């Protein structure tokens, strides 16, 4: 439990809610009605009133709106007050502890009347403890070998898509990866709601928020996420981070990632790396001007732009890195041709351990991973089975799949990925 600074918080309802959010075990909070406030603690939902021993309720909508001043003073939002917003109001909730440091970081989303009788609020809390790859590894989400490999991917500016379901830890993981970037880089962050904050490690970074379509908003005053991402081409950034790709903005992300912004990152809702690739193709297909483009061409664009997919999930309510797969440049010739992937790591839920499935097809990455394996002695957390060792007699330790595909040669970076043996 963090000691929250409640200075200026007048309403008892939000004082109780903020105190609940300060609990390290609480990950979500929902408000469904004037007397319906719920939290998720230890992976289970329960009524907030029963948890703190006192009732949390509002008399009516007007009473709720009156107390929203306590939230507005702690939330970065689109610039208008809750009472002035039509249907939707959202932003990034930030609460500080009495020591002045950030204690609670969350995404605040609310839907307002007339589309509901009483405001529906969802607060999704982000971890402030898992702020580094090291801390995520120590929490049991991956092996140390995997951690060092992901560090390598970030430092060598591989373009990464973090895939997973709701609450899988995608944003937390991507934020932690930013600590491995060169602090002298310039990074542009593009989101629908402010969640990513990397200025402590990468001071030359900035956030842009979309002003998407909403009821009552003049279409001429909208700036969707796709528009925001396209601005990166003029902002002289080294990398771009897109909070979550859900539509046409992925096309702009692909263009940027393939135009010199190596090492860019984004998140995506998908349950497997294969589903993530299918979603990417679907997003590209829906982008303006792409409806008649063959799927094979769209998949080639993806293969030339995305280097790795890191799949995250919560099997048995445990945060785990489920898979790390390299996106191959091998694409079939048929119109619905799929992109091949080269699995590097896979998680086995039954035994709760990880298996190294292969090695990168890029020569330099393959050699570097081999050195990591040797340095760590194939250390593995989470189970008795050890990952396989690279063949010491082989000049290049390659996986069976990458050998069959011809492998990749050359150094780090996108430009060297497509030269063959």
C-alpha positions as CSV (number, residue, x, y, z in Angstrom):
1,X,0.0,0.0,0.0
2,X,1.4,3.4,-1.1
3,X,0.8,6.4,1.1
4,X,-1.2,8.6,-1.3
5,X,-1.2,12.4,-1.1
6,X,-4.9,13.3,-0.9
7,X,-4.3,17.0,-0.6
8,X,-7.2,18.9,-2.3
9,X,-9.4,15.8,-2.7
10,X,-12.7,17.0,-1.2
11,X,-15.1,14.1,-1.8
12,X,-15.1,11.0,0.4
13,X,-16.0,8.9,-2.6
14,X,-12.8,9.7,-4.6
15,X,-10.7,9.6,-1.4
16,X,-11.8,6.0,-0.9
17,X,-11.3,5.2,-4.5
18,X,-7.8,6.7,-4.7
19,X,-6.9,4.8,-1.5
20,X,-8.1,1.6,-3.0
21,X,-6.0,2.3,-6.2
22,X,-2.9,2.7,-4.0
23,X,-3.2,-0.9,-3.0
24,X,-0.5,-2.9,-5.0
25,X,-2.9,-5.8,-5.3
26,X,-5.6,-3.7,-7.1
27,X,-5.3,-3.6,-10.9
28,X,-8.7,-2.2,-12.0
29,X,-11.7,-0.2,-10.7
30,X,-15.1,0.1,-12.3
31,X,-18.2,2.2,-11.6
32,X,-21.5,1.0,-13.1
33,X,-24.0,3.1,-11.1
34,X,-24.4,5.4,-8.1
35,X,-23.9,2.5,-5.7
36,X,-22.0,0.0,-7.9
37,X,-18.2,0.4,-7.5
38,X,-16.0,-2.6,-8.1
39,X,-12.3,-3.4,-7.9
40,X,-10.1,-6.2,-9.2
41,X,-7.8,-7.5,-6.5
42,X,-5.6,-10.6,-6.7
43,X,-7.3,-11.3,-10.1
44,X,-10.8,-11.3,-8.6
45,X,-13.6,-8.6,-8.8
46,X,-15.3,-7.6,-5.6
47,X,-17.4,-4.7,-4.4
48,X,-15.3,-1.8,-3.1
49,X,-17.7,-1.0,-0.3
50,X,-17.3,-4.5,1.1
51,X,-13.5,-4.2,0.8
52,X,-13.1,-1.0,2.7
53,X,-16.0,-1.5,5.1
54,X,-17.9,1.6,4.1
55,X,-20.4,2.4,1.4
56,X,-19.2,4.3,-1.7
57,X,-22.1,6.0,-3.5
58,X,-23.4,9.1,-5.2
59,X,-26.9,10.5,-4.9
60,X,-27.3,11.1,-8.6
61,X,-25.5,12.1,-11.8
62,X,-25.3,15.8,-10.6
63,X,-23.6,14.6,-7.4
64,X,-21.2,12.5,-9.4
65,X,-20.3,15.4,-11.7
66,X,-19.7,17.7,-8.7
67,X,-17.1,15.3,-7.3
68,X,-15.3,14.9,-10.7
69,X,-13.3,18.0,-10.0
70,X,-11.2,15.7,-7.7
71,X,-10.4,13.5,-10.7
72,X,-9.8,16.3,-13.2
73,X,-7.1,17.8,-11.1
74,X,-5.2,14.5,-11.3
75,X,-5.9,13.6,-14.9
76,X,-4.2,14.6,-18.2
77,X,-7.1,14.7,-20.7
78,X,-8.3,16.4,-23.8
79,X,-8.5,19.8,-22.3
80,X,-12.2,20.0,-21.6
81,X,-14.0,19.5,-18.3
82,X,-16.0,16.4,-17.6
83,X,-19.2,18.4,-17.5
84,X,-18.6,19.8,-21.0
85,X,-17.7,16.5,-22.6
86,X,-20.3,14.8,-24.7
87,X,-20.7,11.0,-24.2
88,X,-17.0,10.2,-23.6
89,X,-14.3,11.6,-21.3
90,X,-10.9,9.9,-20.8
91,X,-7.3,10.6,-19.9
92,X,-4.3,9.5,-17.9
93,X,-4.8,9.4,-14.1
94,X,-1.7,10.2,-12.1
95,X,-1.6,10.1,-8.3
96,X,1.5,11.0,-6.2
97,X,2.6,9.6,-2.9
98,X,3.4,11.8,0.1
99,X,7.1,11.5,-0.9
100,X,6.2,13.3,-4.2
101,X,6.9,10.4,-6.5
102,X,4.4,8.9,-8.9
103,X,2.4,6.3,-7.0
104,X,-0.5,5.4,-9.2
105,X,-0.6,5.5,-13.0
106,X,-3.8,4.5,-14.7
107,X,-6.0,5.0,-17.8
108,X,-9.3,6.7,-16.9
109,X,-12.2,6.1,-19.3
110,X,-15.8,7.2,-18.7
111,X,-19.0,7.0,-20.8
112,X,-21.6,9.7,-20.0
113,X,-25.3,10.2,-20.4
114,X,-27.3,10.3,-22.6
115,X,-25.8,6.9,-23.8
116,X,-26.2,5.6,-20.2
117,X,-28.2,6.5,-17.2
118,X,-25.2,7.0,-14.9
119,X,-21.5,7.5,-15.9
120,X,-19.8,4.2,-16.5
121,X,-16.1,4.5,-15.4
122,X,-13.3,2.1,-16.0
123,X,-9.9,2.7,-14.4
124,X,-7.1,0.4,-15.7
125,X,-4.1,0.7,-13.5
126,X,-0.6,0.4,-14.8
127,X,2.3,-1.1,-12.8
128,X,4.8,1.4,-11.5
129,X,6.9,-1.4,-9.9
130,X,7.6,-3.3,-13.1
131,X,9.4,-0.3,-14.6
132,X,12.4,-2.2,-16.0
133,X,13.1,-5.4,-17.9
134,X,15.0,-6.6,-14.9
135,X,12.0,-6.2,-12.6
136,X,9.7,-7.9,-15.0
137,X,12.1,-10.8,-15.3
138,X,12.4,-11.1,-11.5
139,X,8.6,-11.2,-11.2
140,X,8.7,-14.5,-13.1
141,X,7.4,-13.3,-16.5
142,X,10.4,-14.7,-18.4
143,X,13.8,-16.3,-18.1
144,X,17.0,-14.2,-17.8
145,X,18.1,-15.5,-21.2
146,X,14.9,-14.1,-22.7
147,X,15.4,-10.8,-20.9
148,X,18.9,-10.4,-22.3
149,X,17.7,-11.3,-25.7
150,X,14.9,-8.6,-25.5
151,X,17.5,-6.1,-24.4
152,X,19.5,-7.0,-27.4
153,X,16.4,-6.5,-29.7
154,X,15.8,-3.0,-28.3
155,X,19.5,-1.9,-28.4
156,X,19.9,-3.1,-32.0
157,X,16.7,-1.2,-33.0
158,X,14.5,-4.1,-34.0
159,X,10.9,-3.1,-34.8
160,X,8.7,-4.9,-32.3
161,X,4.9,-5.5,-31.9
162,X,3.8,-6.4,-28.4
163,X,0.7,-8.7,-28.7
164,X,-1.7,-9.9,-26.0
165,X,-5.2,-9.7,-24.6
166,X,-6.6,-7.0,-22.4
167,X,-4.6,-6.7,-19.2
168,X,-1.7,-8.8,-20.4
169,X,0.8,-6.2,-19.6
170,X,1.6,-4.9,-23.1
171,X,2.0,-1.2,-22.2
172,X,3.9,-2.0,-19.1
173,X,6.3,-4.2,-21.0
174,X,6.8,-1.7,-23.8
175,X,7.5,1.1,-21.3
176,X,10.1,-1.1,-19.6
177,X,11.8,-1.8,-22.9
178,X,12.2,2.0,-23.4
179,X,14.7,2.0,-20.5
180,X,17.0,0.0,-22.8
181,X,17.1,2.8,-25.4
182,X,19.9,5.2,-25.9
183,X,18.9,8.2,-23.7
184,X,20.2,10.6,-26.4
185,X,17.5,9.4,-28.9
186,X,14.4,11.4,-29.9
187,X,11.2,9.4,-29.5
188,X,7.7,10.3,-30.6
189,X,4.8,8.7,-28.7
190,X,1.4,8.6,-30.3
191,X,-1.7,7.5,-28.2
192,X,-5.4,7.8,-27.9
193,X,-5.0,8.5,-24.2
194,X,-1.8,9.4,-22.3
195,X,-0.3,6.3,-20.8
196,X,3.4,6.1,-21.9
197,X,5.9,8.3,-20.0
198,X,9.6,7.6,-20.8
199,X,11.0,11.1,-20.1
200,X,13.0,9.9,-17.1
201,X,15.2,7.7,-19.3
202,X,14.7,9.3,-22.7
203,X,14.3,13.0,-22.0
204,X,14.0,14.0,-25.7
205,X,10.6,12.4,-26.1
206,X,7.2,13.8,-26.5
207,X,3.5,12.7,-26.4
208,X,0.8,13.3,-29.0
209,X,-2.8,12.4,-28.3
210,X,-5.4,11.9,-30.9
211,X,-8.7,13.8,-30.8
212,X,-10.8,11.1,-32.4
213,X,-14.3,11.1,-33.7
214,X,-16.9,11.3,-31.0
215,X,-20.6,12.3,-30.8
216,X,-21.0,16.0,-31.0
217,X,-17.5,16.7,-32.3
218,X,-17.1,18.7,-35.5
219,X,-15.5,16.3,-38.1
220,X,-13.1,19.2,-39.1
221,X,-11.7,19.4,-35.7
222,X,-10.8,15.7,-35.4
223,X,-7.2,14.4,-35.3
224,X,-7.3,10.6,-35.3
225,X,-4.3,8.4,-34.3
226,X,-3.5,7.8,-38.0
227,X,-3.1,11.6,-38.5
228,X,-0.9,11.8,-35.4
229,X,1.4,8.9,-36.5
230,X,1.8,10.5,-39.9
231,X,3.3,13.6,-38.3
232,X,6.3,11.5,-37.3
233,X,7.7,11.9,-40.8
234,X,8.3,15.6,-40.1
235,X,9.3,15.5,-36.4
236,X,12.8,14.1,-36.9
237,X,12.4,11.3,-34.4
238,X,14.6,8.2,-34.1
239,X,11.8,5.9,-33.1
240,X,8.1,6.0,-32.8
241,X,5.9,4.4,-30.2
242,X,2.2,3.9,-30.9
243,X,0.2,3.2,-27.8
244,X,-2.1,0.7,-29.5
245,X,-2.8,0.0,-33.2
246,X,-6.5,-0.7,-33.9
247,X,-7.0,0.4,-37.4
248,X,-5.7,2.5,-40.3
249,X,-2.9,4.0,-38.1
250,X,-1.1,0.7,-38.5
251,X,-0.5,1.6,-42.1
252,X,1.2,4.8,-41.1
253,X,3.2,2.9,-38.5
254,X,4.4,0.4,-41.2
255,X,5.4,3.3,-43.5
256,X,7.4,4.9,-40.7
257,X,9.0,1.7,-39.5
258,X,10.2,1.1,-43.1
259,X,11.4,4.6,-43.6
260,X,14.3,4.8,-41.2
261,X,12.5,4.7,-37.9
262,X,14.0,1.3,-36.9
263,X,13.4,0.2,-33.4
264,X,9.8,1.5,-33.3
265,X,7.2,-0.3,-31.1
266,X,3.5,-0.7,-30.8
267,X,0.9,-2.9,-29.0
268,X,-1.9,-4.9,-30.5
269,X,-4.8,-7.0,-29.1
270,X,-4.3,-10.6,-30.3
271,X,-4.1,-14.0,-28.6
272,X,-1.2,-15.4,-30.7
273,X,1.6,-14.1,-32.9
274,X,-0.3,-15.6,-35.9
275,X,-3.5,-13.7,-35.0
276,X,-1.4,-10.6,-34.6
277,X,0.0,-10.9,-38.1
278,X,-3.6,-11.5,-39.5
279,X,-4.7,-8.4,-37.7
280,X,-1.9,-6.4,-39.1
281,X,-2.9,-7.5,-42.6
282,X,-6.5,-6.7,-41.9
283,X,-5.6,-3.2,-40.7
284,X,-3.6,-2.5,-43.8
285,X,-6.4,-3.7,-46.0
286,X,-8.8,-1.3,-44.3
287,X,-6.4,1.7,-44.8
288,X,-7.4,4.2,-47.5
289,X,-6.3,3.1,-51.0
290,X,-5.5,-0.5,-50.0
291,X,-8.9,-2.2,-50.6
292,X,-7.8,-3.5,-54.0
293,X,-4.2,-4.4,-53.0
294,X,-3.5,-8.1,-53.0
295,X,-3.1,-9.6,-49.5
296,X,0.3,-11.0,-50.6
297,X,1.6,-7.5,-51.2
298,X,0.3,-6.2,-47.8
299,X,2.0,-9.2,-46.1
300,X,5.2,-8.3,-47.8
301,X,5.0,-4.8,-46.5
302,X,4.5,-6.2,-43.0
303,X,7.4,-8.7,-43.4
304,X,9.7,-5.8,-44.5
305,X,8.8,-3.6,-41.6
306,X,8.1,-5.7,-38.5
307,X,11.0,-7.7,-37.0
308,X,9.6,-9.4,-33.9
309,X,6.4,-10.2,-32.2
310,X,6.5,-10.5,-28.4
311,X,3.3,-12.3,-27.2
312,X,2.2,-11.6,-23.6
313,X,-0.6,-13.3,-21.5
314,X,-1.8,-14.3,-18.1
315,X,-2.1,-18.1,-18.0
316,X,-3.5,-19.2,-14.6
317,X,-3.5,-15.5,-13.8
318,X,0.3,-15.3,-13.9
319,X,1.9,-12.7,-16.1
320,X,4.0,-14.5,-18.7
321,X,5.9,-13.8,-21.9
322,X,4.2,-16.5,-24.0
323,X,6.3,-16.3,-27.1
324,X,9.0,-14.4,-29.0
325,X,8.8,-14.9,-32.7
326,X,10.9,-13.4,-35.5
327,X,8.9,-12.2,-38.5
328,X,10.4,-13.8,-41.6
329,X,10.7,-12.2,-44.9
330,X,9.3,-15.4,-46.4
331,X,5.9,-14.8,-47.9
332,X,4.0,-17.2,-50.2
333,X,3.1,-16.3,-53.7
334,X,-0.7,-16.9,-53.5
335,X,-3.0,-13.9,-52.8
336,X,-3.8,-15.1,-49.3
337,X,-0.2,-16.0,-48.6
338,X,0.8,-16.0,-45.0
339,X,3.9,-14.6,-43.4
340,X,6.2,-17.2,-41.9
341,X,7.7,-16.8,-38.5
342,X,10.7,-18.2,-36.8
343,X,9.8,-19.0,-33.1
344,X,12.7,-18.2,-30.7
345,X,11.0,-18.8,-27.4
346,X,7.8,-20.5,-26.4
347,X,6.1,-20.9,-23.0
348,X,4.6,-24.2,-21.8
349,X,1.7,-23.5,-19.5
350,X,1.4,-27.1,-18.2
351,X,4.9,-27.1,-16.8
352,X,5.2,-23.3,-16.4
353,X,8.6,-23.1,-18.1
354,X,10.0,-21.8,-21.3
355,X,11.7,-23.5,-24.2
356,X,14.1,-22.0,-26.7
357,X,12.7,-23.1,-30.0
358,X,15.5,-21.7,-32.3
359,X,17.8,-18.9,-33.1
360,X,17.3,-15.6,-35.1
361,X,17.9,-15.8,-38.9
362,X,19.9,-12.6,-38.8
363,X,23.6,-13.6,-38.5
364,X,24.6,-10.9,-36.0
365,X,21.6,-11.5,-33.7
366,X,22.1,-15.2,-33.9
367,X,25.7,-14.9,-32.9
368,X,24.8,-12.5,-30.1
369,X,22.1,-14.8,-28.7
370,X,24.7,-17.7,-28.8
371,X,27.0,-15.6,-26.6
372,X,24.1,-14.8,-24.2
373,X,23.3,-18.5,-23.9
374,X,27.0,-19.4,-23.2
375,X,27.4,-16.6,-20.7
376,X,24.3,-17.6,-18.7
377,X,24.9,-21.3,-19.0
378,X,21.3,-21.7,-20.5
379,X,19.8,-20.5,-17.2
380,X,16.1,-21.1,-17.1
381,X,13.4,-19.9,-14.6
382,X,10.1,-21.4,-14.1
383,X,10.7,-25.2,-14.6
384,X,13.1,-28.1,-14.5
385,X,13.5,-28.4,-18.3
386,X,16.4,-26.4,-19.7
387,X,16.4,-24.8,-23.1
388,X,18.5,-26.5,-25.8
389,X,22.1,-25.5,-26.3
390,X,23.4,-24.3,-29.6
391,X,25.5,-26.9,-31.5
392,X,29.1,-26.0,-30.6
393,X,30.3,-27.6,-33.8
394,X,28.1,-25.5,-36.0
395,X,29.6,-22.4,-37.6
396,X,26.2,-20.7,-37.3
397,X,23.7,-22.0,-34.8
398,X,20.4,-22.0,-36.7
399,X,17.0,-23.4,-35.9
400,X,15.6,-26.1,-38.1
401,X,13.0,-23.8,-39.5
402,X,15.4,-21.0,-40.3
403,X,17.8,-23.5,-42.0
404,X,14.9,-24.7,-44.2
405,X,14.0,-21.2,-45.1
406,X,17.6,-20.3,-46.0
407,X,18.3,-18.1,-43.1
408,X,19.5,-14.5,-43.1
409,X,22.9,-13.1,-43.3
410,X,24.4,-9.6,-42.6
411,X,24.6,-7.3,-39.7
412,X,22.0,-5.7,-37.4
413,X,19.1,-3.7,-38.8
414,X,16.4,-3.9,-41.4
415,X,18.6,-3.2,-44.4
416,X,20.6,-6.4,-43.9
417,X,17.8,-8.8,-43.3
418,X,17.1,-9.9,-46.9
419,X,20.5,-11.1,-48.1
420,X,20.6,-14.9,-48.3
421,X,23.4,-17.4,-47.9
